[in-house]
Amino acid sequence: MTGAEMERAIEFLLQSQANFEGRLTAFDERLSAFDTRLERMQQQLEETHRQLGETNQQLQSFADTQAQLIETVTLYIEAQDRTHAELRAAQLRTAEALRLLAVA
């Protein structure tokens, strides 16, 4: 190998090394950007998980309140039904008493 060939070979190796280092630096930058995005996604996932927990607590509270409301309305309807039955019985007794008074 002549001196000129040796110089070209060394120059080729140096250029190849420089190209490799450039690609490696670009890869490191992309990897760093990916890590940053991955950290942000992890934070967002943790925040979403926290919010989901809060939402579940609120839904449970709403369900408990709704169950209490249904129970209260059911008791009210039952009391109203009893009151109507008692009023109807009183009306019948009054009507019978008035009929007896009219006959007498």
Secondary structure as a PSIPRED ss2 file (coil, helix, strand):
# PSIPRED VFORMAT (PSIPRED V4.0)

   1 M C   1.000  0.000  0.000
   2 T C   1.000  0.000  0.000
   3 G H   0.000  1.000  0.000
   4 A H   0.000  1.000  0.000
   5 E H   0.000  1.000  0.000
   6 M H   0.000  1.000  0.000
   7 E H   0.000  1.000  0.000
   8 R H   0.000  1.000  0.000
   9 A H   0.000  1.000  0.000
  10 I H   0.000  1.000  0.000
  11 E H   0.000  1.000  0.000
  12 F H   0.000  1.000  0.000
  13 L H   0.000  1.000  0.000
  14 L H   0.000  1.000  0.000
  15 Q H   0.000  1.000  0.000
  16 S H   0.000  1.000  0.000
  17 Q H   0.000  1.000  0.000
  18 A H   0.000  1.000  0.000
  19 N H   0.000  1.000  0.000
  20 F H   0.000  1.000  0.000
  21 E H   0.000  1.000  0.000
  22 G H   0.000  1.000  0.000
  23 R H   0.000  1.000  0.000
  24 L H   0.000  1.000  0.000
  25 T H   0.000  1.000  0.000
  26 A H   0.000  1.000  0.000
  27 F H   0.000  1.000  0.000
  28 D H   0.000  1.000  0.000
  29 E H   0.000  1.000  0.000
  30 R H   0.000  1.000  0.000
  31 L H   0.000  1.000  0.000
  32 S H   0.000  1.000  0.000
  33 A H   0.000  1.000  0.000
  34 F H   0.000  1.000  0.000
  35 D H   0.000  1.000  0.000
  36 T H   0.000  1.000  0.000
  37 R H   0.000  1.000  0.000
  38 L H   0.000  1.000  0.000
  39 E H   0.000  1.000  0.000
  40 R H   0.000  1.000  0.000
  41 M H   0.000  1.000  0.000
  42 Q H   0.000  1.000  0.000
  43 Q H   0.000  1.000  0.000
  44 Q H   0.000  1.000  0.000
  45 L H   0.000  1.000  0.000
  46 E H   0.000  1.000  0.000
  47 E H   0.000  1.000  0.000
  48 T H   0.000  1.000  0.000
  49 H H   0.000  1.000  0.000
  50 R H   0.000  1.000  0.000
  51 Q H   0.000  1.000  0.000
  52 L H   0.000  1.000  0.000
  53 G H   0.000  1.000  0.000
  54 E H   0.000  1.000  0.000
  55 T H   0.000  1.000  0.000
  56 N H   0.000  1.000  0.000
  57 Q H   0.000  1.000  0.000
  58 Q H   0.000  1.000  0.000
  59 L H   0.000  1.000  0.000
  60 Q H   0.000  1.000  0.000
  61 S H   0.000  1.000  0.000
  62 F H   0.000  1.000  0.000
  63 A H   0.000  1.000  0.000
  64 D H   0.000  1.000  0.000
  65 T H   0.000  1.000  0.000
  66 Q H   0.000  1.000  0.000
  67 A H   0.000  1.000  0.000
  68 Q H   0.000  1.000  0.000
  69 L H   0.000  1.000  0.000
  70 I H   0.000  1.000  0.000
  71 E H   0.000  1.000  0.000
  72 T H   0.000  1.000  0.000
  73 V H   0.000  1.000  0.000
  74 T H   0.000  1.000  0.000
  75 L H   0.000  1.000  0.000
  76 Y H   0.000  1.000  0.000
  77 I H   0.000  1.000  0.000
  78 E H   0.000  1.000  0.000
  79 A H   0.000  1.000  0.000
  80 Q H   0.000  1.000  0.000
  81 D H   0.000  1.000  0.000
  82 R H   0.000  1.000  0.000
  83 T H   0.000  1.000  0.000
  84 H H   0.000  1.000  0.000
  85 A H   0.000  1.000  0.000
  86 E H   0.000  1.000  0.000
  87 L H   0.000  1.000  0.000
  88 R H   0.000  1.000  0.000
  89 A H   0.000  1.000  0.000
  90 A H   0.000  1.000  0.000
  91 Q H   0.000  1.000  0.000
  92 L H   0.000  1.000  0.000
  93 R H   0.000  1.000  0.000
  94 T H   0.000  1.000  0.000
  95 A H   0.000  1.000  0.000
  96 E H   0.000  1.000  0.000
  97 A H   0.000  1.000  0.000
  98 L H   0.000  1.000  0.000
  99 R H   0.000  1.000  0.000
 100 L H   0.000  1.000  0.000
 101 L H   0.000  1.000  0.000
 102 A H   0.000  1.000  0.000
 103 V H   0.000  1.000  0.000
 104 A C   1.000  0.000  0.000
